[in-house]
Amino acid sequence: MHSQSSSFIATFLRMESAGGVILILASVLAILMANSSLEPYYQLLLSTPVEIRVGAGEIAKPLLLWINDGLMAVFFFLVGLELKRELVEGELADKRNIILPGVGAIGGMLFPALIYLYFNYQDPVAVKGWAIPAATDIAFALGILTLLGSRVPTSLKIFLTSLAIFDDIGAIIIIAFFYTSKISLSALVVVAICTVVLALFNRANVVSKSPYILIGLVMWVATLKSGVHATLAGVVLAMFIPLQSKSDAAVSPLKSLEHDLHSVVAFFVLPVFAFANAGINISDVGASDFLHNVPIGILLGLFVGKQVGIFGLCWLSIKLRLTQLPKEMDWFSLYGVAVLCGIGFTMSLFVGSLAFEETGVDLLFDEKLGIIAGSLASGLLGYAVLRFSLPAKAG
């Protein structure tokens, strides 16, 4: 059981680390296109109308929203699968391994949000972005860790991965309660019916993945129409995928789906999302753009709030003897990981699109500027701290 869990963690780390490199390339490409003669074509591509119609029912959105609502639902589906497996048989099944990353995730969401609110609480529009700096981009963070090679102990990678899982849980809760539009009760009834059907499939030991995916697609459409953000359908679906067959323990629909989706998410879903959302025109950026309260709040939330919140609450919980530092980790490496979690990027861009998608171009521009600056500063300092604190290993 433990060896299977370790192999899944190893696969996750390989996928996420390599995916982090692809993410960086996709982001750089988006920024280059947004600041060149190709900018009109970049915007034309993202605004391309895409429509699916069945009888009187239709879903008509620009390509950008299909990416943000559709592809990101696949990402959150994978997050849900990983979360369920980790809680049942992985590192988080041992309650002692939950406390430190759980406490760190709470601090890493609370302090950045408070810093952002300090700068923006008087602006009723800007205040909607309070959750933007609370997010962590695990692919980018693990991509930075990869640059350090064999210096990085496995315990450090597991801590970062576990913290990111709790961070994703927080993002799911925030999206569900704070970033929903007007609710359609009829659509929610369809979502509820789909949930019951999925529960029946699970109880009846249905191990074929096709029925789950089919009902999941119906639930995604209903969630999209309900006003609740459609990505949450992915999380709900994941909770009903059987970890293993009741008649044959060797059959695991959940692990099979997780294995199939890792490469799709790491090498397609997140890079496409980054390409579609990272394009920011910086040709006319001046001091006033950087000093606006929105980018300042996001920048300081990611760069200062993350490291203070994560390291501070972890330090406090260890000093109170609620938990202890994992093996092969010390205070410097813990601090380096806390700084690295300030890389919000794709997750921050996603939350920002939910917060500001209806408030106009200028505010959306400010949001991206703060995310990129805060993530870049966190990545550089986090790498420097870990390179200094982690000893080089022979071979």
C-alpha positions as CSV (number, residue, x, y, z in Angstrom):
1,M,0.0,0.0,0.0
2,H,2.8,2.4,1.0
3,S,4.9,1.6,-2.1
4,Q,1.9,2.3,-4.3
5,S,1.3,5.7,-2.6
6,S,5.0,6.5,-3.1
7,S,4.9,5.7,-6.8
8,F,1.9,7.9,-7.3
9,I,3.7,10.8,-5.5
10,A,6.8,10.2,-7.7
11,T,4.6,10.3,-10.8
12,F,2.8,13.4,-9.6
13,L,6.1,15.2,-8.9
14,R,7.6,14.3,-12.3
15,M,4.4,15.5,-14.1
16,E,4.0,18.7,-12.2
17,S,7.7,19.6,-12.3
18,A,8.0,19.1,-16.1
19,G,4.6,20.8,-16.5
20,G,6.0,23.8,-14.7
21,V,8.6,24.3,-17.4
22,I,5.8,24.1,-20.1
23,L,3.8,26.6,-18.1
24,I,6.7,29.1,-18.1
25,L,7.1,28.7,-21.8
26,A,3.3,29.2,-22.5
27,S,3.2,32.2,-20.2
28,V,6.3,33.8,-21.9
29,L,4.7,33.2,-25.3
30,A,1.5,34.9,-24.2
31,I,3.3,37.9,-22.9
32,L,5.4,38.2,-26.1
33,M,2.4,38.0,-28.3
34,A,0.5,40.6,-26.2
35,N,3.4,43.0,-26.6
36,S,4.1,42.5,-30.3
37,S,2.4,43.0,-33.7
38,L,0.6,39.7,-33.0
39,E,-1.5,41.2,-30.2
40,P,-4.6,41.7,-32.4
41,Y,-4.5,38.0,-33.4
42,Y,-4.0,37.0,-29.8
43,Q,-7.1,38.9,-28.7
44,L,-9.0,37.6,-31.8
45,L,-8.2,34.0,-30.9
46,L,-9.4,34.4,-27.3
47,S,-12.6,36.2,-28.3
48,T,-13.5,33.6,-31.0
49,P,-17.1,32.6,-30.3
50,V,-17.7,28.9,-29.7
51,E,-21.2,27.5,-29.5
52,I,-22.8,24.2,-28.8
53,R,-26.5,23.8,-29.5
54,V,-28.9,20.9,-28.9
55,G,-32.5,21.9,-29.8
56,A,-33.4,24.9,-27.8
57,G,-30.5,24.5,-25.4
58,E,-27.2,26.2,-26.1
59,I,-23.9,27.1,-24.6
60,A,-22.3,30.1,-26.4
61,K,-19.1,31.6,-25.0
62,P,-15.9,33.1,-26.3
63,L,-13.0,30.7,-26.4
64,L,-11.4,32.3,-23.3
65,L,-14.4,31.3,-21.1
66,W,-14.5,27.8,-22.6
67,I,-10.9,27.4,-21.4
68,N,-11.6,29.0,-17.9
69,D,-14.9,27.1,-17.3
70,G,-14.3,23.9,-19.2
71,L,-10.6,23.0,-19.1
72,M,-10.3,24.2,-15.5
73,A,-13.1,21.8,-14.6
74,V,-10.8,19.0,-15.8
75,F,-8.0,20.4,-13.6
76,F,-10.3,20.5,-10.5
77,F,-11.5,16.9,-11.3
78,L,-7.9,15.8,-11.1
79,V,-7.4,17.7,-7.9
80,G,-10.5,15.9,-6.4
81,L,-9.1,12.5,-7.5
82,E,-5.8,13.2,-5.8
83,L,-7.4,14.5,-2.7
84,K,-9.6,11.5,-2.3
85,R,-6.7,9.1,-2.8
86,E,-4.4,10.9,-0.5
87,L,-7.0,11.0,2.3
88,V,-7.8,7.3,1.9
89,E,-4.4,5.7,1.5
90,G,-1.8,8.3,0.8
91,E,0.3,10.6,2.9
92,L,-2.7,12.4,4.3
93,A,-4.2,9.2,5.6
94,D,-1.9,9.4,8.5
95,K,-3.3,12.3,10.6
96,R,0.1,13.2,11.9
97,N,1.1,14.2,8.3
98,I,-2.0,16.5,8.0
99,I,-1.3,19.0,10.8
100,L,1.8,20.9,9.5
101,P,0.7,21.4,5.8
102,G,-2.9,22.0,6.9
103,V,-1.8,24.8,9.4
104,G,0.6,26.2,6.7
105,A,-2.2,26.3,4.1
106,I,-4.5,28.2,6.5
107,G,-1.8,30.8,7.2
108,G,-1.0,30.9,3.5
109,M,-4.6,31.8,2.6
110,L,-5.4,34.0,5.6
111,F,-2.5,36.4,5.7
112,P,-2.4,37.2,1.9
113,A,-6.1,37.9,2.0
114,L,-5.8,40.3,5.0
115,I,-2.9,42.2,3.3
116,Y,-5.0,42.6,0.1
117,L,-8.0,43.8,2.1
118,Y,-5.8,46.3,4.0
119,F,-5.1,48.1,0.7
120,N,-8.5,47.6,-0.9
121,Y,-11.2,47.4,1.7
122,Q,-12.6,50.9,0.8
123,D,-13.1,50.0,-2.9
124,P,-16.3,47.9,-3.2
125,V,-15.2,46.6,-6.7
126,A,-11.5,45.9,-5.8
127,V,-12.4,44.2,-2.6
128,K,-13.8,41.3,-4.7
129,G,-10.3,40.3,-5.5
130,W,-9.4,39.4,-1.8
131,A,-8.8,35.7,-2.6
132,I,-6.5,36.3,-5.6
133,P,-3.2,36.2,-3.5
134,A,-4.5,33.3,-1.4
135,A,-3.8,30.8,-4.2
136,T,-0.6,28.7,-4.9
137,D,0.4,27.3,-8.3
138,I,1.8,23.9,-7.4
139,A,3.1,23.2,-11.0
140,F,5.2,26.4,-11.0
141,A,6.5,25.8,-7.4
142,L,7.5,22.2,-8.2
143,G,9.1,23.4,-11.4
144,I,11.4,25.7,-9.4
145,L,12.2,22.8,-7.0
146,T,13.2,20.7,-10.0
147,L,16.0,23.2,-10.8
148,L,17.6,22.3,-7.5
149,G,17.9,18.6,-8.5
150,S,19.1,16.1,-5.9
151,R,19.4,18.8,-3.2
152,V,15.7,18.6,-2.5
153,P,14.7,15.9,0.0
154,T,11.5,13.9,-0.7
155,S,10.0,15.1,2.6
156,L,10.2,18.7,1.3
157,K,8.4,17.8,-1.9
158,I,5.7,15.9,0.0
159,F,5.2,18.8,2.3
160,L,4.8,21.3,-0.6
161,T,2.5,18.9,-2.4
162,S,0.3,18.3,0.7
163,L,0.2,22.0,1.4
164,A,-0.9,22.6,-2.2
165,I,-3.7,20.1,-1.8
166,F,-5.1,21.9,1.3
167,D,-4.7,25.2,-0.6
168,D,-6.8,23.7,-3.5
169,I,-9.5,22.7,-0.9
170,G,-9.5,26.3,0.3
171,A,-9.8,27.5,-3.3
172,I,-12.8,25.1,-3.9
173,I,-14.6,26.4,-0.8
174,I,-13.9,30.1,-1.7
175,I,-15.2,29.6,-5.3
176,A,-18.3,27.8,-4.0
177,F,-19.3,30.4,-1.4
178,F,-17.9,33.7,-2.8
179,Y,-17.7,33.5,-6.6
180,T,-21.1,32.4,-7.7
181,S,-23.6,34.5,-9.7
182,K,-27.4,34.4,-9.6
183,I,-28.6,30.9,-8.7
184,S,-30.9,28.9,-11.0
185,L,-32.9,26.5,-8.8
186,S,-34.0,24.3,-11.7
187,A,-30.4,23.8,-12.8
188,L,-29.4,23.0,-9.3
189,V,-32.1,20.3,-9.2
190,V,-30.4,18.7,-12.2
191,V,-27.1,18.9,-10.4
192,A,-28.7,17.2,-7.3
193,I,-30.2,14.4,-9.5
194,C,-26.8,13.8,-11.1
195,T,-25.1,13.6,-7.7
196,V,-27.7,11.0,-6.6
197,V,-27.1,8.9,-9.8
198,L,-23.3,9.1,-9.2
199,A,-23.8,7.9,-5.6
200,L,-25.9,5.0,-6.8
201,F,-23.2,4.1,-9.4
202,N,-20.6,4.1,-6.6
203,R,-22.8,2.0,-4.2
204,A,-23.6,-0.5,-7.0
205,N,-19.8,-1.0,-7.5
206,V,-19.9,0.3,-11.1
207,V,-16.2,0.3,-12.1
208,S,-16.6,1.3,-15.7
209,K,-15.5,5.0,-16.1
210,S,-17.8,5.9,-19.0
211,P,-21.1,6.2,-17.0
212,Y,-19.4,8.5,-14.4
213,I,-18.0,10.7,-17.2
214,L,-21.3,10.9,-19.0
215,I,-23.2,11.9,-15.9
216,G,-20.3,14.2,-15.0
217,L,-20.7,16.1,-18.3
218,V,-24.5,16.5,-17.7
219,M,-23.7,17.8,-14.2
220,W,-21.0,20.2,-15.6
221,V,-23.6,21.8,-18.0
222,A,-26.2,22.0,-15.3
223,T,-23.6,23.6,-12.9
224,L,-22.6,26.1,-15.6
225,K,-26.3,27.1,-16.0
226,S,-26.9,27.2,-12.3
227,G,-24.7,30.2,-11.5
228,V,-22.4,28.1,-9.3
229,H,-19.0,28.0,-11.0
230,A,-18.7,25.0,-13.3
231,T,-15.3,23.9,-12.1
232,L,-16.9,22.6,-8.9
233,A,-18.7,19.9,-10.9
234,G,-15.2,18.3,-11.4
235,V,-14.6,18.1,-7.7
236,V,-18.1,16.6,-7.0
237,L,-17.6,14.0,-9.7
238,A,-14.2,13.0,-8.4
239,M,-15.6,12.2,-4.9
240,F,-17.8,9.4,-6.4
241,I,-15.2,7.7,-8.5
242,P,-14.4,4.4,-6.8
243,L,-10.9,4.0,-5.4
244,Q,-11.1,0.3,-6.0
245,S,-13.6,-2.4,-7.1
246,K,-15.3,-4.2,-4.2
247,S,-15.0,-7.5,-6.1
248,D,-11.4,-7.0,-7.4
249,A,-9.0,-4.9,-5.3
250,A,-6.6,-4.7,-8.3
251,V,-9.1,-2.7,-10.3
252,S,-9.0,1.1,-9.4
253,P,-11.0,3.4,-11.6
254,L,-9.8,6.4,-9.6
255,K,-6.1,5.6,-10.0
256,S,-6.6,4.8,-13.7
257,L,-8.3,8.2,-14.3
258,E,-5.7,10.0,-12.2
259,H,-2.9,8.4,-14.3
260,D,-4.5,9.2,-17.6
261,L,-5.3,12.8,-16.6
262,H,-1.9,13.8,-15.1
263,S,-0.2,14.3,-18.4
264,V,-3.3,16.0,-20.0
265,V,-3.5,18.5,-17.2
266,A,0.2,19.1,-16.8
267,F,1.1,19.4,-20.5
268,F,-2.2,20.7,-22.0
269,V,-4.8,22.1,-19.6
270,L,-2.6,24.4,-17.4
271,P,-0.3,25.6,-20.2
272,V,-3.4,26.5,-22.4
273,F,-5.0,28.3,-19.4
274,A,-1.7,30.2,-18.8
275,F,-1.4,31.1,-22.5
276,A,-5.0,32.4,-22.5
277,N,-4.7,34.4,-19.3
278,A,-1.1,35.6,-18.9
279,G,-1.1,37.9,-22.0
280,I,-0.6,41.3,-20.5
281,N,0.5,44.4,-22.5
282,I,3.4,46.0,-20.5
283,S,4.5,48.4,-23.2
284,D,2.7,51.4,-21.6
285,V,3.1,50.4,-18.0
286,G,4.1,53.3,-15.7
287,A,4.7,53.8,-12.0
288,S,1.0,54.6,-11.5
289,D,0.1,51.1,-12.7
290,F,2.4,49.5,-10.2
291,L,1.2,51.7,-7.3
292,H,-2.5,51.0,-7.8
293,N,-4.0,49.4,-4.7
294,V,-5.0,46.2,-6.6
295,P,-1.6,45.2,-7.9
296,I,0.1,46.4,-4.6
297,G,-2.3,44.3,-2.5
298,I,-1.8,41.2,-4.7
299,L,2.0,41.7,-4.9
300,L,2.5,42.0,-1.2
301,G,-0.1,39.4,-0.5
302,L,1.8,36.8,-2.5
303,F,5.3,37.9,-1.7
304,V,4.9,38.9,2.0
305,G,1.6,37.3,3.1
306,K,2.4,33.8,1.9
307,Q,5.7,33.5,3.6
308,V,4.6,35.1,6.8
309,G,1.4,33.1,7.0
310,I,2.9,29.7,6.1
311,F,6.2,30.0,8.0
312,G,4.6,31.8,11.0
313,L,1.8,29.4,11.7
314,C,4.0,26.3,11.0
315,W,6.6,27.7,13.4
316,L,3.9,28.4,16.0
317,S,2.4,24.9,15.7
318,I,5.9,23.3,16.1
319,K,6.8,25.4,19.1
320,L,3.4,24.5,20.7
321,R,4.3,20.8,20.0
322,L,1.2,20.2,17.9
323,T,3.4,18.8,15.2
324,Q,7.1,18.6,14.2
325,L,9.4,19.3,11.3
326,P,9.5,16.5,8.8
327,K,12.8,14.5,8.5
328,E,15.5,16.2,6.3
329,M,13.8,19.6,6.7
330,D,15.1,22.5,8.8
331,W,13.8,26.0,9.4
332,F,15.6,27.5,6.4
333,S,14.1,24.9,4.0
334,L,10.7,25.4,5.5
335,Y,11.0,29.2,5.0
336,G,12.2,28.6,1.4
337,V,9.1,26.5,0.6
338,A,6.9,29.2,2.3
339,V,8.3,31.8,0.0
340,L,7.9,29.5,-3.0
341,C,4.2,29.2,-2.3
342,G,3.9,32.9,-3.2
343,I,3.9,31.8,-6.8
344,G,0.2,32.1,-7.4
345,F,0.2,32.4,-11.1
346,T,-2.4,30.1,-12.8
347,M,-4.6,29.7,-9.7
348,S,-4.4,33.4,-8.9
349,L,-5.2,34.3,-12.6
350,F,-8.2,31.9,-12.4
351,V,-9.6,33.4,-9.1
352,G,-8.9,36.9,-10.6
353,S,-11.0,36.0,-13.7
354,L,-13.9,35.1,-11.4
355,A,-13.5,38.3,-9.3
356,F,-13.1,40.8,-12.1
357,E,-14.5,39.3,-15.3
358,E,-17.4,41.8,-15.4
359,T,-15.6,44.9,-14.1
360,G,-13.7,46.0,-17.2
361,V,-10.3,45.9,-18.8
362,D,-8.4,48.3,-16.6
363,L,-9.0,46.4,-13.3
364,L,-8.3,43.0,-15.0
365,F,-5.0,44.4,-16.3
366,D,-4.0,45.6,-12.7
367,E,-4.8,42.1,-11.4
368,K,-2.5,40.4,-13.8
369,L,0.3,42.8,-13.2
370,G,0.3,42.2,-9.5
371,I,0.1,38.4,-10.0
372,I,3.0,38.2,-12.3
373,A,5.2,40.6,-10.2
374,G,4.4,38.8,-6.9
375,S,4.9,35.3,-8.4
376,L,8.2,36.3,-10.0
377,A,9.5,37.8,-6.8
378,S,8.5,34.8,-4.8
379,G,10.0,32.3,-7.3
380,L,13.4,34.1,-7.3
381,L,13.7,34.5,-3.6
382,G,12.4,31.0,-2.9
383,Y,14.9,29.5,-5.3
384,A,17.7,31.6,-3.7
385,V,16.8,30.6,-0.1
386,L,16.5,26.8,-1.0
387,R,19.7,26.8,-3.0
388,F,21.6,28.3,-0.1
389,S,19.9,26.2,2.6
390,L,19.9,22.8,0.9
391,P,23.3,21.0,0.8
392,A,24.5,19.7,-2.6
393,K,24.5,15.9,-2.7
394,A,27.1,13.8,-4.5
395,G,25.9,12.2,-7.7
